[in-house]
């Protein structure tokens, strides 16, 4: 057993003899970046050995690190073991820092009708002449005053009932969910709900008053499961290899921390939260519930369950009101999940009489076409390029990430998040850089640099916060071309199945953080989006979070979620006869 000191964090952790530095960091909560989950393929977990002896430099590291980095003592944490006590530096670009999160979404009004109803109760206290049990007294009151009979009472409520009734002078409040009493509290306590957008990279949470629907507090953070793989497939394989419970617990701990922060801001207790609604992609949904995920990675890529699920929060290890339930929205397919259903609800695509295309661009881009009262959907394996992965100097949308680039007269102007010194490119910055290089005719239609070389310097070392050149390589451009080709093929297959062309599209709705921040004109420039009028595009932000909030406060929206998921006709692109041809057509940029 050795010790590792992580600077500049000032953290010291224990490391087993066979564990890598990355594994020691992950198991101790040290925020070390990795897109591949420690497989040695992404090259993002760079560290610098300050002192002490580490395992010899591997051939795989030599292929990922420059000669200058090797000379300066840089290593990849996932391929390095500590032979003895060592001190390492985590450079800024390798730290997982607070991201630029998208919490807001396009608001949609619905009738407030939560699944949990609050009732004020005042049962008569027992006497020697009428020594009823507390439960009997409550049941009699509910029958006489509210017409509620034969309700089940959660065991946690049974345990709290005698104490709360006596402490409150027999004036209390209960929460009824369907035919079950799930909460008892002092009178005047608001019944609260929690909506969760459980994303692969980020988690967004909203604390709301169930009686009014008003959001009292909102929080967002990086999903700590990224230590087990940045994208869905990596995380599934990590769960298969290491077990699903460590991956599940990472998200549970995040949620627990966020609940504390939400309650602190709203000035309430977590026991006031009597209901939660969760939307996530199918893999996140399964990992959250502890369901097996192996079948998601194997053809024909089916989920273990697809319908909506209600489960006690305590059964998942989530501490809110002891009798509270968590509702999980339904999935559509193995790679079109409940988050997409939530987006369809929030945007109204499920009920539109127009021809509308809705999409959330990311590692896995989900697309739905509403046309003629029918819903058609597909999932595009677009890769993580727009999340900053598989890009040499890519990173998440965090402080120091270049989010905007403009090239004029060979002069490069850029904007970073929080105006920090640049350390890398986030998704919108990658998109801008490629579009600007294309407009300046620095790259050709195949993404190659016209004047030779393999990379283009966007920020020289002396200007960057990482003290090295920030570049865009031909390989980076190729990653984006592959991503946009997959999306192009998916969109066009849905249109062809509906028997329409782009002229028939009334609106294209783009959801999600990347979709909200990207420059639409630049997306058109590289062919990521169809060449239709800009006014036909709408950027709606975190629609999945909004959909989860709707299902939190409305029983009708939950019914519509299940109805919508069942209506969608899903197309598996890998089996579609036209996919290969359409994909090949889209490799390259539109001609000028």
Secondary structure, DSSP 8 states (H G I E B T S, - for coil): -EEEEEETTTEEEEE-TT-BHHHHHHHHT--B--SSSSSSSS---EEEEEES-B----HHHHHHS-HHHHHTTEEEGGG-BBSS-EEEE--GGGB---B-----B-------B-SEEEEEE------SSS---HHHHHHHHHHHHH---S-EE-HHHHHHHHHHHHHTTS-EEEEEETTEEEEEEETT---EEEEEEE-SSEEEEEEEETTT--EEEEEEEE-GGGGG-SSHHHHHHHHHHH-HHHHHHHHHHHHHHHHHHHHHHHT--GGGEEEEEEEE-HHHHHHHHT---GGGGSTT---S--S-EEEEGGGGT--SSTT-EEEE----BTTB-HHHHHHHHHHTGGG-SS-EEEEE-SSSEEEEEEETTEEEEEEE---GGGGTTTSTTB--SBTTEEEEEEEETTEEEEEEGGG----EE-HHHHHHHHHHHHHTTSB-TTS-BTT--SEEEEE-GGGSTTSS-EEEEHHHHHHHHHHHHHHHHHHHHHHHHHT--GGG--EEEEESHHHHHS-HHHHHHTTSS-SS-GGGEEEEE-HHHHHHHHHHHBHHHHHHHHHHHHH-EEE-GGG-TTHHHHHHHTSS----
